[in-house]
């Protein structure tokens, strides 16, 4: 069996982010500054949290 590539891992994290945005960020960075920014943006609204999560995962 081959291990998942980085692209496959990023896709899984983006799917997690579509459910709960901070969840995908936590999967990428753990409980860090990025996670807390995602939590705050998600509290302001789902869409800002989702946009930030997808951006930060695709960038990282």
N, CA, C and O atoms as a GROMACS GRO file, in nm:
protein
  240
    1UNK      N    1   0.084  -0.118   0.000
    1UNK     CA    2   0.000   0.000   0.000
    1UNK      C    3   0.088   0.124   0.000
    1UNK      O    4   0.191   0.128   0.067
    2UNK      N    5   0.046   0.223  -0.074
    2UNK     CA    6   0.121   0.348  -0.076
    2UNK      C    7   0.057   0.448   0.019
    2UNK      O    8  -0.064   0.444   0.044
    3UNK      N    9   0.138   0.537   0.070
    3UNK     CA   10   0.085   0.638   0.161
    3UNK      C   11   0.021   0.750   0.080
    3UNK      O   12   0.049   0.767  -0.038
    4UNK      N   13  -0.064   0.826   0.147
    4UNK     CA   14  -0.134   0.935   0.081
    4UNK      C   15  -0.035   1.048   0.047
    4UNK      O   16   0.055   1.078   0.126
    5UNK      N   17  -0.053   1.106  -0.068
    5UNK     CA   18   0.031   1.218  -0.107
    5UNK      C   19  -0.015   1.345  -0.037
    5UNK      O   20  -0.123   1.348   0.023
    6UNK      N   21   0.066   1.448  -0.044
    6UNK     CA   22   0.031   1.576   0.018
    6UNK      C   23  -0.099   1.631  -0.039
    6UNK      O   24  -0.179   1.688   0.035
    7UNK      N   25  -0.121   1.615  -0.168
    7UNK     CA   26  -0.244   1.664  -0.230
    7UNK      C   27  -0.365   1.593  -0.173
    7UNK      O   28  -0.467   1.656  -0.145
    8UNK      N   29  -0.355   1.462  -0.156
    8UNK     CA   30  -0.467   1.386  -0.099
    8UNK      C   31  -0.493   1.428   0.045
    8UNK      O   32  -0.609   1.439   0.086
    9UNK      N   33  -0.387   1.452   0.120
    9UNK     CA   34  -0.403   1.497   0.258
    9UNK      C   35  -0.469   1.634   0.263
    9UNK      O   36  -0.554   1.659   0.348
   10UNK      N   37  -0.429   1.725   0.172
   10UNK     CA   38  -0.489   1.859   0.167
   10UNK      C   39  -0.637   1.851   0.131
   10UNK      O   40  -0.718   1.927   0.184
   11UNK      N   41  -0.673   1.760   0.042
   11UNK     CA   42  -0.814   1.745   0.004
   11UNK      C   43  -0.896   1.699   0.124
   11UNK      O   44  -1.007   1.748   0.145
   12UNK      N   45  -0.842   1.607   0.201
   12UNK     CA   46  -0.912   1.559   0.321
   12UNK      C   47  -0.929   1.674   0.421
   12UNK      O   48  -1.035   1.688   0.481
   13UNK      N   49  -0.825   1.755   0.438
   13UNK     CA   50  -0.833   1.868   0.530
   13UNK      C   51  -0.934   1.973   0.483
   13UNK      O   52  -1.002   2.033   0.565
   14UNK      N   53  -0.944   1.994   0.353
   14UNK     CA   54  -1.042   2.089   0.300
   14UNK      C   55  -1.183   2.035   0.320
   14UNK      O   56  -1.274   2.112   0.349
   15UNK      N   57  -1.202   1.905   0.304
   15UNK     CA   58  -1.333   1.845   0.331
   15UNK      C   59  -1.369   1.862   0.478
   15UNK      O   60  -1.484   1.895   0.510
   16UNK      N   61  -1.274   1.840   0.568
   16UNK     CA   62  -1.299   1.864   0.710
   16UNK      C   63  -1.335   2.010   0.734
   16UNK      O   64  -1.423   2.041   0.815
   17UNK      N   65  -1.267   2.100   0.664
   17UNK     CA   66  -1.295   2.242   0.679
   17UNK      C   67  -1.434   2.280   0.629
   17UNK      O   68  -1.495   2.373   0.680
   18UNK      N   69  -1.484   2.208   0.531
   18UNK     CA   70  -1.618   2.240   0.482
   18UNK      C   71  -1.724   2.202   0.584
   18UNK      O   72  -1.834   2.257   0.582
   19UNK      N   73  -1.693   2.108   0.673
   19UNK     CA   74  -1.786   2.070   0.779
   19UNK      C   75  -1.774   2.169   0.895
   19UNK      O   76  -1.872   2.233   0.932
   20UNK      N   77  -1.654   2.181   0.950
   20UNK     CA   78  -1.625   2.275   1.058
   20UNK      C   79  -1.489   2.336   1.026
   20UNK      O   80  -1.387   2.269   1.039
   21UNK      N   81  -1.485   2.463   0.984
   21UNK     CA   82  -1.358   2.523   0.939
   21UNK      C   83  -1.240   2.506   1.035
   21UNK      O   84  -1.132   2.473   0.988
   22UNK      N   85  -1.255   2.529   1.166
   22UNK     CA   86  -1.138   2.512   1.252
   22UNK      C   87  -1.085   2.368   1.258
   22UNK      O   88  -0.968   2.346   1.290
   23UNK      N   89  -1.168   2.272   1.228
   23UNK     CA   90  -1.126   2.132   1.231
   23UNK      C   91  -1.018   2.105   1.126
   23UNK      O   92  -0.919   2.038   1.156
   24UNK      N   93  -1.036   2.155   1.006
   24UNK     CA   94  -0.936   2.137   0.902
   24UNK      C   95  -0.806   2.209   0.933
   24UNK      O   96  -0.698   2.159   0.905
   25UNK      N   97  -0.818   2.329   0.992
   25UNK     CA   98  -0.698   2.405   1.029
   25UNK      C   99  -0.624   2.332   1.140
   25UNK      O  100  -0.500   2.327   1.139
   26UNK      N  101  -0.697   2.276   1.236
   26UNK     CA  102  -0.633   2.201   1.344
   26UNK      C  103  -0.564   2.077   1.290
   26UNK      O  104  -0.458   2.038   1.340
   27UNK      N  105  -0.620   2.015   1.188
   27UNK     CA  106  -0.557   1.897   1.128
   27UNK      C  107  -0.425   1.935   1.059
   27UNK      O  108  -0.333   1.854   1.053
   28UNK      N  109  -0.416   2.057   1.009
   28UNK     CA  110  -0.295   2.103   0.941
   28UNK      C  111  -0.190   2.155   1.039
   28UNK      O  112  -0.072   2.121   1.029
   29UNK      N  113  -0.232   2.238   1.134
   29UNK     CA  114  -0.137   2.309   1.220
   29UNK      C  115  -0.147   2.276   1.367
   29UNK      O  116  -0.063   2.320   1.446
   30UNK      N  117  -0.247   2.198   1.408
   30UNK     CA  118  -0.267   2.173   1.550
   30UNK      C  119  -0.334   2.295   1.613
   30UNK      O  120  -0.386   2.382   1.543
   31UNK      N  121  -0.333   2.299   1.745
   31UNK     CA  122  -0.392   2.412   1.816
   31UNK      C  123  -0.287   2.523   1.819
   31UNK      O  124  -0.201   2.527   1.907
   32UNK      N  125  -0.298   2.612   1.722
   32UNK     CA  126  -0.199   2.718   1.706
   32UNK      C  127  -0.270   2.850   1.680
   32UNK      O  128  -0.392   2.860   1.690
   33UNK      N  129  -0.192   2.951   1.647
   33UNK     CA  130  -0.248   3.083   1.616
   33UNK      C  131  -0.348   3.073   1.500
   33UNK      O  132  -0.454   3.136   1.505
   34UNK      N  133  -0.316   2.997   1.397
   34UNK     CA  134  -0.404   2.983   1.281
   34UNK      C  135  -0.538   2.922   1.322
   34UNK      O  136  -0.643   2.961   1.272
   35UNK      N  137  -0.533   2.825   1.414
   35UNK     CA  138  -0.655   2.762   1.462
   35UNK      C  139  -0.746   2.865   1.530
   35UNK      O  140  -0.865   2.870   1.503
   36UNK      N  141  -0.688   2.946   1.618
   36UNK     CA  142  -0.768   3.044   1.692
   36UNK      C  143  -0.823   3.152   1.600
   36UNK      O  144  -0.934   3.200   1.621
   37UNK      N  145  -0.747   3.192   1.499
   37UNK     CA  146  -0.798   3.288   1.400
   37UNK      C  147  -0.917   3.226   1.328
   37UNK      O  148  -1.017   3.294   1.305
   38UNK      N  149  -0.907   3.100   1.293
   38UNK     CA  150  -1.017   3.031   1.227
   38UNK      C  151  -1.141   3.023   1.316
   38UNK      O  152  -1.253   3.040   1.268
   39UNK      N  153  -1.121   2.997   1.445
   39UNK     CA  154  -1.234   2.991   1.538
   39UNK      C  155  -1.304   3.126   1.544
   39UNK      O  156  -1.427   3.133   1.537
   40UNK      N  157  -1.227   3.234   1.556
   40UNK     CA  158  -1.285   3.368   1.565
   40UNK      C  159  -1.360   3.403   1.438
   40UNK      O  160  -1.471   3.455   1.444
   41UNK      N  161  -1.300   3.376   1.322
   41UNK     CA  162  -1.367   3.406   1.195
   41UNK      C  163  -1.493   3.323   1.178
   41UNK      O  164  -1.593   3.372   1.124
   42UNK      N  165  -1.490   3.199   1.222
   42UNK     CA  166  -1.609   3.113   1.212
   42UNK      C  167  -1.719   3.164   1.304
   42UNK      O  168  -1.837   3.151   1.272
   43UNK      N  169  -1.682   3.221   1.419
   43UNK     CA  170  -1.783   3.277   1.509
   43UNK      C  171  -1.850   3.399   1.445
   43UNK      O  172  -1.967   3.426   1.471
   44UNK      N  173  -1.776   3.473   1.361
   44UNK     CA  174  -1.836   3.585   1.289
   44UNK      C  175  -1.926   3.538   1.176
   44UNK      O  176  -2.016   3.610   1.133
   45UNK      N  177  -1.902   3.419   1.129
   45UNK     CA  178  -1.984   3.362   1.022
   45UNK      C  179  -1.913   3.243   0.960
   45UNK      O  180  -1.790   3.237   0.957
   46UNK      N  181  -1.991   3.151   0.910
   46UNK     CA  182  -1.935   3.029   0.852
   46UNK      C  183  -1.847   3.060   0.731
   46UNK      O  184  -1.739   3.003   0.717
   47UNK      N  185  -1.892   3.149   0.645
   47UNK     CA  186  -1.821   3.178   0.520
   47UNK      C  187  -1.682   3.237   0.545
   47UNK      O  188  -1.585   3.191   0.485
   48UNK      N  189  -1.667   3.340   0.633
   48UNK     CA  190  -1.531   3.389   0.658
   48UNK      C  191  -1.438   3.281   0.714
   48UNK      O  192  -1.321   3.273   0.677
   49UNK      N  193  -1.490   3.198   0.803
   49UNK     CA  194  -1.409   3.090   0.857
   49UNK      C  195  -1.370   2.989   0.751
   49UNK      O  196  -1.257   2.940   0.750
   50UNK      N  197  -1.462   2.958   0.663
   50UNK     CA  198  -1.436   2.862   0.555
   50UNK      C  199  -1.333   2.916   0.458
   50UNK      O  200  -1.241   2.845   0.417
   51UNK      N  201  -1.347   3.042   0.419
   51UNK     CA  202  -1.252   3.103   0.325
   51UNK      C  203  -1.112   3.102   0.386
   51UNK      O  204  -1.015   3.067   0.318
   52UNK      N  205  -1.101   3.141   0.511
   52UNK     CA  206  -0.970   3.144   0.576
   52UNK      C  207  -0.911   3.002   0.586
   52UNK      O  208  -0.793   2.983   0.559
   53UNK      N  209  -0.993   2.905   0.623
   53UNK     CA  210  -0.946   2.768   0.637
   53UNK      C  211  -0.893   2.713   0.505
   53UNK      O  212  -0.786   2.653   0.501
   54UNK      N  213  -0.967   2.732   0.399
   54UNK     CA  214  -0.923   2.682   0.267
   54UNK      C  215  -0.796   2.754   0.224
   54UNK      O  216  -0.705   2.692   0.170
   55UNK      N  217  -0.791   2.886   0.248
   55UNK     CA  218  -0.672   2.962   0.211
   55UNK      C  219  -0.549   2.913   0.287
   55UNK      O  220  -0.444   2.889   0.228
   56UNK      N  221  -0.562   2.900   0.417
   56UNK     CA  222  -0.447   2.864   0.501
   56UNK      C  223  -0.400   2.720   0.474
   56UNK      O  224  -0.280   2.691   0.481
   57UNK      N  225  -0.493   2.630   0.444
   57UNK     CA  226  -0.455   2.493   0.412
   57UNK      C  227  -0.386   2.484   0.277
   57UNK      O  228  -0.286   2.415   0.262
   58UNK      N  229  -0.441   2.555   0.178
   58UNK     CA  230  -0.381   2.549   0.045
   58UNK      C  231  -0.245   2.620   0.040
   58UNK      O  232  -0.159   2.583  -0.040
   59UNK      N  233  -0.226   2.720   0.125
   59UNK     CA  234  -0.099   2.793   0.131
   59UNK      C  235   0.007   2.714   0.207
   59UNK      O  236   0.125   2.714   0.171
   60UNK      N  237  -0.038   2.645   0.314
   60UNK     CA  238   0.057   2.576   0.403
   60UNK      C  239   0.102   2.448   0.346
   60UNK      O  240   0.182   2.378   0.409
   0.00000   0.00000   0.00000
